[in-house]
């Protein structure tokens, strides 16, 4: 189709049929959140199933180190605390 006096053909303007991003996002957000929550729960369950408990001896050593660390914090606080 050409317009009289124009050398170039006129093409009709094509409009996109896509839904606007704000409307599209509002529709999909609850489903996406539910899917991500399900994936997270599934991964946590798999990780917990694979995780092996700490051997008793190693658990005792970790607790001993944590106790020593706490005692050092208390000693450092008492040393730097003003008298009174």
Buried (B, 14 or more C-beta within 10 A) or exposed (E): EEEEEEEEEEEEEEEEEEEEEEEEEEEEEEEEEEEEEEEEEEEEEEEEEEEEEEEEEEEEEEEEEEEEEEEEEEEEEEEEEEEE
